[in-house]
Amino acid sequence: MHDRGIRLPVALGVAVVAAAGATLALRPRSGLIEPAEARATAYFSPAQLDRIHSYVGPQRALAIGSLALSGATLALIALRPPRAIRRAHAHRRLATAATGAGIVLAIGVVTLPLAAVSHQRSVDYGLSTQDWGGWAGDVGKSAAIEAALAALGALLLVALVRRFPRRWWIPGGVAVVALGAVFSFLAPVVLEPVFNKFTALPPGELRSDVLSLAKRSGVDVGQVYEVDASRRTTGSNAYVAGLGSTKRVVLYDNLIHGYTPPQVGSVVAHELGHVKHRDVPRGLLWLAIAALPATLLVQALVERIVPREGRAGAAVLPAAALSIALVSFGTGIASNALSRPVEASADAYALRLTHDPKAFVEVERKLTADNLIDPDPPGWLTTLFGTHPTTMERIGYALRFERGG
């Protein structure tokens, strides 16, 4: 009884220390730029700010509402599991897979109305280019993939619980790290093409500019792709993905065709900074440090929710789903605390590589206006959900660089 009483607080403490320690240990140590003060009203017109805020406010409420609704649904399923789950036999793999998939699909159904409202608002504001058929098709494909992955995850979890009833968090944590690496490697070539078409940049001025920047930065950029993002959105973006032979820089077609060459070069330089700093492996290393303590906390929560006799087979899955969601939310805050300085480091790298702070500022202004991003959100939102520095912080980096800081 005493062990059960202290297991949860000890696991919580270990998980917090591990996540915080990993974040502090892996933060960029040098090369950051202290942002100069910048005000949104100096870079965006009142009409632009009004439009951004009128879009962002309700979208933010919808996103938080969806998160709360998902959590409430998981709590209901975990604390009062349906009879069919409680009676599922431990040896029935089909029941286990169906339960895992069913939990994910239930969350999708419950939050679907909010997602539909969010989509319609994006269409109304000219951000989404998808009609209802295209949007529904994407929702269906996402649901199918998530359900399949949840079914496989459920089978793996139940197998570990049955094989290691007191220590399943150890192989579970190892599996989390291994799967993270596998998905980082496979996602660009297996999952992402399900939703978009990726085309290698053809020979031309843009490809030459990208390769020239890569040569100056001394990095192996892998392949550079254009993605047909315009079939879904009028917004622009770029990102780095993949590991080893699947490593790549991906540029939205909206970015390529809607921004000037110096602006595109500034974005590419930022992505090259991620490659130079090995930020994808950095993220996997963070996961490797945090995964075992996080999985220990998941097991401790499951043991508090489900009595020992109820932890066999599919009956353990609702409590595990709720526990994973709670722990993921907490570790996500720590992960975001690492992501923001990592992004700031890539911004600093881009400024030093291009020596073009004016293009950098114009990119931030245009990305913020095109993507309807709040340039200066409340601090608590940035702390909880922010993966990047705010627009005004990023403009502040360019101002400081331009002044020789």
N, C-alpha and C positions, 0 to 999 in steps of 0.2 A: 504494500500500500504506500509506504513511504517513497519507494523508488518511483512509483507512478505519479506521486504528488510532485516530485521535483523534476521529473523528466522534461516536462513541457517548458518550465522557465529556464532550465539549463540549456535546452535545445534552442530556445529563443535567443538567449544570450550569445551562444556560440555562433548562431546564424548572423546576428547583427554584427558581431565582431569580425567575422570572416568577410561579409559583404563590404563593411566599412574599410577593413584592412586592405582588401583587394582593390577597392576604389582608390585609396590613398597611395598604395604601392605602385599602381599602374598609371597614375596621372602623369601627363607630360611634365618633365622636370625643367625644361628650358624652352626658349623660342617663343613663348607667349608674349602678346602685346597687351599692355594695360590700356583699356579703352578710354578714349577721351569722352567728355560729356557730349551727348548729342540728343536733341529733342525732336520728337516726331513731327511737330508742327513746322520745323525748318526744312523737312524733306518731303512732306506729303501735304497736299492741299486739304482744306476742310472738307471738300466734297469726297476726296479719296478716303479720308479717315472716317467720315460718316458712313460711307458705303461698307468699308471694312468692318466697322463695329456693328452695323446693323445685320451683317451676315454672320460674324463670328459669335456674337452673343448667344443667339438661339442655337447655333450649331454646337457651341460649347455645352449648353444646357442639355441638348439631345445626347451628346457623347457621355456626359456625366450620368444622365438618366439611364442610358443604356448600360453603363458600367454598374450602376446601382441595381438595376433590374436583373442583370445577369447574376450578381452576387446574391440577391434575394432568392432567385430561382434555385441556385445551387444550394443555398442554405435550406430551403424547403425540401428539396430532394434528399439532402444529406440527413436532415434531422427527422424527416418523416418519409422515408423511402417508400416507393410504391410496393405493393404486396408482391408483384411479379419479381421484383429485384430481391426482396427478402427471401423468397422461396426458391431462387435460382440455385441449382446444384453446383457445387464447387468444381466438379469435373466437366461441366458442360461448357466447352469453349465457345460454342455458338452464342449461348446466353451471355457470356462475358463480353464478347465482341459487340453484340447487339446493345448491351447496356452502355458500353463506352461510346458507341456511335450515337445512341439515343440521347444521352446526356448533352452531347454537343449539338445535336439537331434541336433538342428542346430549347436550349439557349438561343439558337438562331431563330426559332419560331417566335419566342417571346419578345425578342428585340427587333423583329422584322418591321413592325409598324414604325418604330423610331428611325430605323435605317431608311425606310421609304420616304418619310418626311424629310430627312436629311438630304436624300438624293434629289427630291423635288425642289428643295431650296437651292441646291447647287445648280440645278437647271435654270431656275428663275433668275439667278444672279449671273448666268452665263459662264459658270465655271465648269459644269459638266456638259459634255457633248453627247451623252448617251440617251437614247430613248428608253422607254420602259422595257422593251424586249431585250435590248443589249444589257441593261442593268440586271434584269432578272436572270439572264443567262450567266452573267458573272457570279451572281449570288448562288445560283444552282451549282456551278462548278466549284466555287469555294466551299459550299456545304458538303459536296461529295468528297472533296479532298480531305477536309477536316474530319468528316465522319470516318473515312478510311483510316486516317492516321490515329484517330481516337480509338478505333477498334483494335488496331495493332498495339497501341500503347496500353490499352486495358488488358490485353492478353499477356503482355510482358509484365505488367505490374502484378497481376494475380499470380503469375508463375513465380515471381520473386517472393511475394508474400507467403506462398505455400512452401517454397523451398527454404526461405530464411525468415521464419516468423518473427524473430526478435531483432534481426539485423538486416532487414531488407533495404534499409536506407543506404547501405554501403554499395551493393551492386547497382542499386537504383541511381545513386549519384554518378557512378562510373558510366552507366548507360546514358544519363543526361549529357555528359560531356562528349561521349562518343557520337551520340545522335546529333549534337550541335555541330560537330565537325563534319559529319556526313551531309547534313542539310546545307551547311555553308558551301560544301563542294558541289553538291548536286542541284541545289535550287536554281542556279542560273541556266542550267541545261535541261532540267526536267520539269520544274514547277513553273517558272516564269514564262516559258514559251506557251503554256496552256492559255495564258491571258493576253499575251502580246506577241508581236512579230519583231524580232531583233535582226538587224542588218548590219554587217560590218561596214564601217565607213569606207566608201570607195576612194580610189586615188583622186586627189584634188587638193585645193588650198587648205580646207579644214583639216584633212588628214595630215598634210604636211606640217601644219601649225601644231597639231597635237603631238606628232612625233618629234618635232623640234623642241617643244616644251619638255617632253619626256627625256630627250637626250640631255638637255641642259640640267634637268633635275637628277639625272643619273639613276633612273629607275626603269625596271622592266615593267612596262604598263600592261603587258598581256595584250588582249585585243580591245579595240574601242568599237562600241556598237551604238547605232541609232535605234531607238525604240519608238514604235508608233503610238505614243501616248495620246496624240491628238484624237484618236478614236474614242477616248474617254473624257478628256479634259482640255481646257484651254490653258491650264497652268503649265509651268516649266519646272524642270528639276534635272538632277544628274546624281549618279551614285556609283560606288565601287562595290563589287560583289565577287564571290568565288574564292577558291583557294587553288594554288598550284596551276594546273592546266586549265582550270575554269575561271581564273582571275580575269577580270574585265572592268573597264570603265564604260558606263552606259549613259548616253545623253538623250534626253527627250527630243523628239523631232520639233516640238514647239520652241525649245531652246535654240536648236540649230538654225531654224528658219526665222525666228522672231527677234534674235539678239545680234548685235554687231560682233564682228570678229574679235575685237578686244574684250568684249563682255564674255563671249564664249570662252576665250582663252583664260579669263579670270576664273571661271567655273571649272574648267579643265585643270588648271593649276591647283585649285583646292582639292580636287579628286586625286591628283598626283601626290599631294601631300599625304593623303591617307595611305597610298601605296608606299610612299617613301618611309612613313612611320610604322608600316606594318600594322595598321589599325584593325584589320579583320582578325589576324592572329592575336592581337592584343585583347580583343573581345572574347576570343575563345579561352585565352589564359585567365581572364577574369571569371569566366564560367567555370573553369577547372578549379579555381580556388573556392568559389562560392557554392558549387553544386552539392558537395557532400554535406556541409552544414545545413544547407537549405533542405535537402532531402531528409536529414535527421529531424528537422522541424516538422516537415510534412508527416513523417511517421508518428511523431509525438502528438500532433493534432488528431490524426486518424485514431490513435489509441484513446484519446479523450472522448471522441465522438462515438466510436463503435465499440461495444463490448467484445471481449476476446473471442467469444463463441460466434460472433457475427462477422469475423474478418476473413472468412473463407469465400472464395469465388467472387461472383459479381456483387455480392452484398457489400464489399468493401469499397466499391468504386464511387458511389455518391460522396462518401466522406473524403475519399482521396481527391476527388475533383474539387470539392470545396477547399480542402487544405492546400492543394496545389495553386488554386486561384489566389488565396490569401497570401501565401508565401511569395508567389510570383509578383503580386502587387508590391509587396515590401521590397523584394530584391530589385524590382524594376526602378524604384526610387534611387537606390544606390547605383544601379547601372547607368541611369540618366545623369547622376552626379559625375560619373566618369566620362560619359559621352560629350557633355558640354565643353569641358576643356580640351578633349580630343578634337572636337570640331573647331574650337578656337585656335588650336595649334595648326590645323590645316588651313584656316584663314590666314594666319600669320605667314605660313609657308607660301601661300598663293601671292600675298603682297610682296614678299621678298623675291619670288621667282619672276613675277611680271613687272615689278616696279611701276604699277599702274593703279594707284589708289582711286583715281577718278572712275575708272572702269569698274572697280570693285564696288564703289558706292552706288553707281548706276545699276549694277546687277542686283544689289540688295533692294534698291528702290523698286525696280521693275518686278523682281520676284515677289516682293511683298504685295504690290498692287495687283499683279496678275493672279497670284494664288490666294488673294484675300486673307493675308496673315496679319494678325494683330502685331504691330511693330514694337509695342511695349506692354506686354501682358502683365497681370498681377504677379507678384513674386511667388506667391504660394502655388500658382499654376505651373510656373517654370520649375519650381522645386520638385513638384510631384510628377509632372508629365513632360517637361522640356528636355528634348534630346539635343537641341542646338542652343547657342547663345541667342538672345533676342536680336531683332533687326537693328535696334538702336545700339546695342553693344557691338555688333559687327560693323556698323558704320563707324562707331567709335574707334575700332581697331585701325581702320583706314585713315581716319583723321590723325591719330597719333603717329602712324607710320609716315604720313605726309609731312608732319611737323618734325620728323627726324627722331621720334621717340622709340 
